[in-house]
Amino acid sequence: MGPYIVDFVCPERRLVVELDGGQHQVSIEYYAERMNYLGQRGFSALRFWNNQVFF
């Protein structure tokens, strides 16, 4: 979405689902900018750890 890569998106519901794991080591500032970008476009985000989704 724009300059950001998201894991899953449902445009009809304006929903982004993100899976977080060890490979996602980003700064708090980057995360805040990203969430601000999505929020300004009317999207909400759900975040899960990989181990909550993959068994």
N, CA, C and O atoms as a GROMACS GRO file, in nm:
protein
  220
    1MET      N    1   0.085  -0.117   0.000
    1MET     CA    2   0.000   0.000   0.000
    1MET      C    3   0.089   0.123   0.000
    1MET      O    4   0.157   0.153   0.098
    2GLY      N    5   0.086   0.191  -0.110
    2GLY     CA    6   0.174   0.307  -0.121
    2GLY      C    7   0.318   0.261  -0.106
    2GLY      O    8   0.360   0.166  -0.172
    3PRO      N    9   0.395   0.327  -0.019
    3PRO     CA   10   0.535   0.289  -0.002
    3PRO      C   11   0.555   0.170   0.092
    3PRO      O   12   0.669   0.132   0.118
    4TYR      N   13   0.447   0.112   0.144
    4TYR     CA   14   0.458   0.007   0.244
    4TYR      C   15   0.406  -0.127   0.191
    4TYR      O   16   0.314  -0.132   0.110
    5ILE      N   17   0.467  -0.233   0.238
    5ILE     CA   18   0.422  -0.368   0.206
    5ILE      C   19   0.343  -0.419   0.326
    5ILE      O   20   0.390  -0.414   0.439
    6VAL      N   21   0.222  -0.469   0.300
    6VAL     CA   22   0.140  -0.527   0.406
    6VAL      C   23   0.122  -0.675   0.377
    6VAL      O   24   0.135  -0.719   0.262
    7ASP      N   25   0.091  -0.753   0.481
    7ASP     CA   26   0.075  -0.897   0.463
    7ASP      C   27  -0.057  -0.931   0.396
    7ASP      O   28  -0.061  -1.007   0.299
    8PHE      N   29  -0.166  -0.875   0.446
    8PHE     CA   30  -0.299  -0.900   0.389
    8PHE      C   31  -0.378  -0.770   0.394
    8PHE      O   32  -0.365  -0.692   0.488
    9VAL      N   33  -0.460  -0.748   0.292
    9VAL     CA   34  -0.546  -0.630   0.292
    9VAL      C   35  -0.683  -0.669   0.239
    9VAL      O   36  -0.696  -0.747   0.145
   10CYS      N   37  -0.786  -0.612   0.303
   10CYS     CA   38  -0.924  -0.629   0.257
   10CYS      C   39  -0.976  -0.488   0.228
   10CYS      O   40  -1.025  -0.421   0.319
   11PRO      N   41  -0.966  -0.443   0.102
   11PRO     CA   42  -1.005  -0.306   0.070
   11PRO      C   43  -1.152  -0.276   0.102
   11PRO      O   44  -1.185  -0.165   0.143
   12GLU      N   45  -1.240  -0.375   0.084
   12GLU     CA   46  -1.382  -0.352   0.109
   12GLU      C   47  -1.409  -0.317   0.255
   12GLU      O   48  -1.501  -0.240   0.284
   13ARG      N   49  -1.331  -0.372   0.346
   13ARG     CA   50  -1.347  -0.346   0.491
   13ARG      C   51  -1.244  -0.245   0.543
   13ARG      O   52  -1.244  -0.211   0.662
   14ARG      N   53  -1.157  -0.198   0.454
   14ARG     CA   54  -1.051  -0.104   0.493
   14ARG      C   55  -0.970  -0.161   0.609
   14ARG      O   56  -0.945  -0.094   0.710
   15LEU      N   57  -0.929  -0.287   0.591
   15LEU     CA   58  -0.861  -0.360   0.697
   15LEU      C   59  -0.729  -0.417   0.647
   15LEU      O   60  -0.722  -0.474   0.538
   16VAL      N   61  -0.626  -0.401   0.728
   16VAL     CA   62  -0.494  -0.459   0.702
   16VAL      C   63  -0.466  -0.558   0.815
   16VAL      O   64  -0.490  -0.528   0.932
   17VAL      N   65  -0.414  -0.675   0.780
   17VAL     CA   66  -0.372  -0.774   0.879
   17VAL      C   67  -0.222  -0.793   0.863
   17VAL      O   68  -0.172  -0.818   0.754
   18GLU      N   69  -0.152  -0.780   0.974
   18GLU     CA   70  -0.006  -0.792   0.974
   18GLU      C   71   0.037  -0.907   1.062
   18GLU      O   72  -0.015  -0.926   1.172
   19LEU      N   73   0.133  -0.984   1.013
   19LEU     CA   74   0.194  -1.092   1.090
   19LEU      C   75   0.336  -1.050   1.126
   19LEU      O   76   0.416  -1.018   1.038
   20ASP      N   77   0.365  -1.049   1.254
   20ASP     CA   78   0.496  -1.005   1.302
   20ASP      C   79   0.579  -1.123   1.348
   20ASP      O   80   0.529  -1.215   1.412
   21GLY      N   81   0.705  -1.118   1.313
   21GLY     CA   82   0.799  -1.221   1.356
   21GLY      C   83   0.936  -1.160   1.367
   21GLY      O   84   0.952  -1.038   1.362
   22GLY      N   85   1.036  -1.244   1.383
   22GLY     CA   86   1.173  -1.198   1.401
   22GLY      C   87   1.227  -1.116   1.286
   22GLY      O   88   1.317  -1.035   1.305
   23GLN      N   89   1.174  -1.136   1.166
   23GLN     CA   90   1.224  -1.064   1.049
   23GLN      C   91   1.176  -0.920   1.046
   23GLN      O   92   1.224  -0.842   0.964
   24HIS      N   93   1.084  -0.883   1.132
   24HIS     CA   94   1.027  -0.749   1.130
   24HIS      C   95   1.086  -0.664   1.242
   24HIS      O   96   1.016  -0.631   1.338
   25GLN      N   97   1.209  -0.630   1.231
   25GLN     CA   98   1.276  -0.546   1.330
   25GLN      C   99   1.277  -0.403   1.280
   25GLN      O  100   1.373  -0.360   1.215
   26VAL      N  101   1.171  -0.328   1.309
   26VAL     CA  102   1.162  -0.190   1.262
   26VAL      C  103   1.154  -0.097   1.382
   26VAL      O  104   1.117  -0.138   1.492
   27SER      N  105   1.188   0.028   1.360
   27SER     CA  106   1.187   0.125   1.468
   27SER      C  107   1.044   0.168   1.501
   27SER      O  108   0.952   0.152   1.420
   28ILE      N  109   1.028   0.220   1.618
   28ILE     CA  110   0.897   0.271   1.661
   28ILE      C  111   0.853   0.384   1.570
   28ILE      O  112   0.735   0.396   1.539
   29GLU      N  113   0.947   0.467   1.527
   29GLU     CA  114   0.915   0.580   1.439
   29GLU      C  115   0.862   0.530   1.304
   29GLU      O  116   0.764   0.584   1.252
   30TYR      N  117   0.926   0.428   1.248
   30TYR     CA  118   0.881   0.371   1.121
   30TYR      C  119   0.741   0.314   1.136
   30TYR      O  120   0.655   0.339   1.051
   31TYR      N  121   0.718   0.239   1.242
   31TYR     CA  122   0.587   0.180   1.267
   31TYR      C  123   0.481   0.290   1.280
   31TYR      O  124   0.372   0.277   1.224
   32ALA      N  125   0.512   0.396   1.354
   32ALA     CA  126   0.416   0.506   1.373
   32ALA      C  127   0.385   0.575   1.240
   32ALA      O  128   0.269   0.606   1.213
   33GLU      N  129   0.486   0.599   1.158
   33GLU     CA  130   0.464   0.661   1.026
   33GLU      C  131   0.376   0.572   0.938
   33GLU      O  132   0.287   0.620   0.870
   34ARG      N  133   0.404   0.444   0.942
   34ARG     CA  134   0.328   0.348   0.862
   34ARG      C  135   0.182   0.343   0.906
   34ARG      O  136   0.092   0.346   0.822
   35MET      N  137   0.159   0.335   1.037
   35MET     CA  138   0.022   0.331   1.087
   35MET      C  139  -0.051   0.462   1.059
   35MET      O  140  -0.171   0.462   1.031
   36ASN      N  141   0.020   0.572   1.066
   36ASN     CA  142  -0.038   0.702   1.033
   36ASN      C  143  -0.079   0.706   0.886
   36ASN      O  144  -0.187   0.755   0.852
   37TYR      N  145   0.006   0.656   0.799
   37TYR     CA  146  -0.022   0.650   0.655
   37TYR      C  147  -0.150   0.570   0.630
   37TYR      O  148  -0.238   0.614   0.556
   38LEU      N  149  -0.159   0.452   0.691
   38LEU     CA  150  -0.277   0.368   0.672
   38LEU      C  151  -0.402   0.434   0.730
   38LEU      O  152  -0.508   0.433   0.668
   39GLY      N  153  -0.389   0.490   0.849
   39GLY     CA  154  -0.503   0.554   0.914
   39GLY      C  155  -0.556   0.673   0.836
   39GLY      O  156  -0.677   0.694   0.830
   40GLN      N  157  -0.467   0.750   0.776
   40GLN     CA  158  -0.510   0.865   0.695
   40GLN      C  159  -0.589   0.821   0.573
   40GLN      O  160  -0.664   0.900   0.516
   41ARG      N  161  -0.573   0.697   0.534
   41ARG     CA  162  -0.646   0.643   0.419
   41ARG      C  163  -0.766   0.559   0.462
   41ARG      O  164  -0.826   0.489   0.381
   42GLY      N  165  -0.799   0.566   0.592
   42GLY     CA  166  -0.918   0.499   0.643
   42GLY      C  167  -0.902   0.352   0.676
   42GLY      O  168  -1.001   0.282   0.693
   43PHE      N  169  -0.778   0.304   0.685
   43PHE     CA  170  -0.754   0.163   0.714
   43PHE      C  171  -0.725   0.142   0.862
   43PHE      O  172  -0.659   0.224   0.926
   44SER      N  173  -0.775   0.032   0.914
   44SER     CA  174  -0.741  -0.016   1.047
   44SER      C  175  -0.649  -0.135   1.030
   44SER      O  176  -0.648  -0.199   0.924
   45ALA      N  177  -0.572  -0.166   1.133
   45ALA     CA  178  -0.479  -0.278   1.124
   45ALA      C  179  -0.496  -0.372   1.242
   45ALA      O  180  -0.515  -0.328   1.356
   46LEU      N  181  -0.490  -0.501   1.214
   46LEU     CA  182  -0.483  -0.604   1.316
   46LEU      C  183  -0.344  -0.665   1.306
   46LEU      O  184  -0.296  -0.696   1.197
   47ARG      N  185  -0.278  -0.681   1.422
   47ARG     CA  186  -0.143  -0.735   1.423
   47ARG      C  187  -0.141  -0.863   1.506
   47ARG      O  188  -0.200  -0.870   1.614
   48PHE      N  189  -0.073  -0.963   1.454
   48PHE     CA  190  -0.058  -1.090   1.523
   48PHE      C  191   0.087  -1.134   1.514
   48PHE      O  192   0.156  -1.104   1.417
   49TRP      N  193   0.134  -1.205   1.616
   49TRP     CA  194   0.264  -1.270   1.608
   49TRP      C  195   0.250  -1.393   1.520
   49TRP      O  196   0.143  -1.455   1.518
   50ASN      N  197   0.353  -1.428   1.448
   50ASN     CA  198   0.350  -1.546   1.362
   50ASN      C  199   0.302  -1.671   1.436
   50ASN      O  200   0.223  -1.748   1.383
   51ASN      N  201   0.350  -1.690   1.560
   51ASN     CA  202   0.314  -1.811   1.633
   51ASN      C  203   0.167  -1.812   1.677
   51ASN      O  204   0.117  -1.916   1.721
   52GLN      N  205   0.098  -1.700   1.667
   52GLN     CA  206  -0.045  -1.698   1.695
   52GLN      C  207  -0.125  -1.748   1.575
   52GLN      O  208  -0.241  -1.788   1.589
   53VAL      N  209  -0.064  -1.746   1.458
   53VAL     CA  210  -0.134  -1.782   1.335
   53VAL      C  211  -0.085  -1.916   1.281
   53VAL      O  212  -0.166  -2.000   1.241
   54PHE      N  213   0.046  -1.936   1.281
   54PHE     CA  214   0.106  -2.059   1.228
   54PHE      C  215   0.141  -2.152   1.343
   54PHE      O  216   0.206  -2.111   1.439
   55PHE      N  217   0.098  -2.275   1.334
   55PHE     CA  218   0.128  -2.372   1.440
   55PHE      C  219   0.233  -2.469   1.396
   55PHE      O  220   0.271  -2.558   1.472
   0.00000   0.00000   0.00000
